[in-house]
Amino acid sequence: MIRLEIIGNIGKDAEEKKFGDSVYASFSVCHTEKRGDKEFTTWVNCLKKDDNGKLLPYLKKGTKVWLSGNPKANAYINRDGQAVGDLQLTVFSLEFCGGAKDGSPKGNSGHEYVQGSPNAESNPSDSLPF
């Protein structure tokens, strides 16, 4: 298995996507780094399984997240006839690293949500609702 980890900011509020009987949160994350006097930004399109719909209110534009999952790279020709690359991540684990000013989780709480992990359901004292 190939695994990719990303720490970055969500580019716009997550949207709900349905594939068969499963529901996913779809969002993009960017990471910008400086190399010399230039800045380079990498965007990654992300899908996180969210059958219970509890993630969407927290995946807001500007929220810093740490993601881990299975990457997939795509190449295609856009409408202008240019070759374009695209990076996608099927997210297995997600951690909020900081919060937005709109009431979403704040601070580096260390709370991690891993779909199907024993910790996601067995720790009722977590401050996150999932």
TAHUGI-V890529 format. One record per residue. N is the residue number from 1. RES is the residue in one letter. SS is DSSP state (helix for helix, strand for strand, loop for the rest). Layout:
BEGIN
n=N res=RES ss=SS
n=N res=RES ss=SS
END
This chain:
BEGIN
n=1 res=M ss=loop
n=2 res=I ss=loop
n=3 res=R ss=loop
n=4 res=L ss=strand
n=5 res=E ss=strand
n=6 res=I ss=strand
n=7 res=I ss=strand
n=8 res=G ss=strand
n=9 res=N ss=strand
n=10 res=I ss=strand
n=11 res=G ss=loop
n=12 res=K ss=loop
n=13 res=D ss=loop
n=14 res=A ss=loop
n=15 res=E ss=strand
n=16 res=E ss=strand
n=17 res=K ss=strand
n=18 res=K ss=strand
n=19 res=F ss=strand
n=20 res=G ss=loop
n=21 res=D ss=loop
n=22 res=S ss=strand
n=23 res=V ss=strand
n=24 res=Y ss=strand
n=25 res=A ss=strand
n=26 res=S ss=strand
n=27 res=F ss=strand
n=28 res=S ss=strand
n=29 res=V ss=strand
n=30 res=C ss=strand
n=31 res=H ss=strand
n=32 res=T ss=strand
n=33 res=E ss=strand
n=34 res=K ss=strand
n=35 res=R ss=strand
n=36 res=G ss=loop
n=37 res=D ss=loop
n=38 res=K ss=strand
n=39 res=E ss=strand
n=40 res=F ss=strand
n=41 res=T ss=strand
n=42 res=T ss=strand
n=43 res=W ss=strand
n=44 res=V ss=strand
n=45 res=N ss=strand
n=46 res=C ss=strand
n=47 res=L ss=strand
n=48 res=K ss=strand
n=49 res=K ss=strand
n=50 res=D ss=loop
n=51 res=D ss=loop
n=52 res=N ss=loop
n=53 res=G ss=loop
n=54 res=K ss=loop
n=55 res=L ss=loop
n=56 res=L ss=helix
n=57 res=P ss=helix
n=58 res=Y ss=helix
n=59 res=L ss=loop
n=60 res=K ss=loop
n=61 res=K ss=loop
n=62 res=G ss=loop
n=63 res=T ss=loop
n=64 res=K ss=strand
n=65 res=V ss=strand
n=66 res=W ss=strand
n=67 res=L ss=strand
n=68 res=S ss=strand
n=69 res=G ss=strand
n=70 res=N ss=strand
n=71 res=P ss=strand
n=72 res=K ss=strand
n=73 res=A ss=strand
n=74 res=N ss=strand
n=75 res=A ss=strand
n=76 res=Y ss=strand
n=77 res=I ss=strand
n=78 res=N ss=loop
n=79 res=R ss=loop
n=80 res=D ss=loop
n=81 res=G ss=loop
n=82 res=Q ss=loop
n=83 res=A ss=strand
n=84 res=V ss=strand
n=85 res=G ss=strand
n=86 res=D ss=strand
n=87 res=L ss=strand
n=88 res=Q ss=strand
n=89 res=L ss=strand
n=90 res=T ss=strand
n=91 res=V ss=strand
n=92 res=F ss=strand
n=93 res=S ss=strand
n=94 res=L ss=strand
n=95 res=E ss=strand
n=96 res=F ss=strand
n=97 res=C ss=loop
n=98 res=G ss=loop
n=99 res=G ss=loop
n=100 res=A ss=loop
n=101 res=K ss=loop
n=102 res=D ss=loop
n=103 res=G ss=loop
n=104 res=S ss=loop
n=105 res=P ss=loop
n=106 res=K ss=loop
n=107 res=G ss=loop
n=108 res=N ss=loop
n=109 res=S ss=loop
n=110 res=G ss=loop
n=111 res=H ss=loop
n=112 res=E ss=strand
n=113 res=Y ss=strand
n=114 res=V ss=strand
n=115 res=Q ss=loop
n=116 res=G ss=loop
n=117 res=S ss=loop
n=118 res=P ss=helix
n=119 res=N ss=helix
n=120 res=A ss=helix
n=121 res=E ss=helix
n=122 res=S ss=helix
n=123 res=N ss=loop
n=124 res=P ss=loop
n=125 res=S ss=loop
n=126 res=D ss=loop
n=127 res=S ss=loop
n=128 res=L ss=loop
n=129 res=P ss=loop
n=130 res=F ss=loop
END
